[in-house]
Amino acid sequence: MTNPFEDPDALYLILVNNEGQHSLWPTSIAVPDGWVTAYDKNSRSNCLKYVEEQWTDMRPKSLIEADRG
């Protein structure tokens, strides 16, 4: 059995939680509570490219806001 999070041939989503954290998520697994789809189903490589382009600050949103004062 292969890891569904590492299957290069599967379709994935990009999920985002309320802290702005992103997750690569297999379409074969239900989206967990507290997460929303930010990028609809696509190849693993396209999803990872999206994450690299969009999630440029790895800090949680609450920490970013606290740093701004």
C-alpha positions in Angstrom: 0.0 0.0 0.0 1.4 3.4 -1.0 1.2 6.6 1.1 -1.7 8.6 -0.5 0.2 11.8 0.3 3.2 10.8 -1.8 1.5 9.3 -4.9 2.9 11.2 -7.9 0.0 10.0 -10.1 -2.8 11.0 -7.7 -4.8 14.2 -7.8 -4.5 16.6 -4.9 -6.0 19.7 -3.3 -4.4 22.5 -1.4 -6.1 23.2 1.9 -5.7 26.2 4.1 -6.7 26.6 7.8 -7.7 29.7 9.7 -4.0 30.3 10.5 -3.1 30.4 6.8 -1.2 27.2 6.9 -1.3 25.1 3.7 -1.6 21.4 3.2 -1.2 19.1 0.2 -4.3 16.8 0.4 -5.2 13.8 -1.6 -8.7 14.1 -3.3 -9.4 10.5 -2.2 -9.5 11.7 1.5 -12.3 13.9 2.9 -11.3 17.5 3.8 -11.0 17.7 7.6 -12.9 20.1 9.7 -11.3 23.5 10.0 -9.7 23.4 6.5 -11.0 24.9 3.2 -9.9 24.2 -0.4 -7.7 27.0 -1.7 -6.6 25.2 -4.9 -8.8 22.7 -6.6 -7.8 19.2 -7.7 -4.7 19.1 -9.8 -1.4 17.1 -10.1 0.9 16.9 -7.2 3.6 19.0 -8.9 1.1 21.8 -9.8 -0.2 21.8 -6.2 3.3 22.0 -4.8 4.1 24.8 -7.2 1.0 26.7 -5.9 2.1 26.3 -2.3 5.6 27.6 -3.1 4.1 30.7 -4.8 1.3 31.4 -2.3 2.7 30.4 1.2 5.7 32.6 1.4 5.6 33.2 5.1 5.4 30.0 7.1 4.4 31.6 10.3 0.8 31.2 11.5 -1.4 34.2 10.8 -1.8 35.0 14.5 2.0 35.3 14.9 2.3 37.5 11.9 -0.4 39.8 13.3 1.2 39.8 16.7 4.6 40.8 15.2 2.9 43.8 13.5 1.8 45.0 16.9 
